[in-house]
Amino acid sequence: MMKDEQRKIPEPVWATGIDDDEELSRKATLEEKKQGEYTKVVSLRYDENPKL
């Protein structure tokens, strides 16, 4: 049987030291595109207009 410690799934963590908006909005270089080293990022933002 597995011990309780072995059954626990670790919580995901964020890498320290990155600015999410800056990193995710940076365009891939031509070299990165040629190597397939890029990811398409889609940003959804909620914009509320209280005057409507």
C-alpha positions in Angstrom: 0.0 0.0 0.0 1.1 3.6 -0.6 1.8 5.8 2.3 -0.2 9.0 2.7 2.8 11.1 1.8 3.2 9.3 -1.5 -0.5 9.8 -2.5 -0.4 13.6 -2.2 -0.3 15.5 -5.4 1.9 18.6 -5.1 0.2 22.0 -5.6 1.2 23.8 -8.8 3.5 26.8 -8.3 4.4 29.9 -10.3 8.0 30.5 -11.3 9.4 33.4 -9.5 10.8 36.5 -11.1 8.6 36.8 -14.2 6.2 39.5 -15.2 3.3 37.6 -16.7 2.0 40.5 -18.9 5.4 41.3 -20.2 6.4 37.6 -20.9 3.1 36.6 -22.4 2.9 39.6 -24.7 6.4 39.2 -26.2 6.4 38.2 -29.8 8.3 35.1 -30.8 11.5 35.6 -32.9 11.8 34.2 -36.4 14.3 31.7 -35.0 11.9 30.5 -32.3 9.1 30.1 -34.9 11.4 28.1 -37.2 12.2 25.8 -34.3 8.6 25.5 -33.1 9.6 27.1 -29.8 6.5 29.3 -29.3 3.0 29.2 -27.9 -0.1 31.1 -29.0 -1.4 33.1 -26.1 -5.0 34.4 -25.9 -5.9 37.0 -23.3 -9.4 37.5 -22.1 -10.2 40.7 -20.1 -13.3 41.7 -18.4 -14.3 45.3 -19.1 -17.3 46.6 -17.2 -19.0 49.8 -18.3 -21.1 51.0 -15.4 -22.7 53.9 -17.4 -24.8 51.5 -19.6 
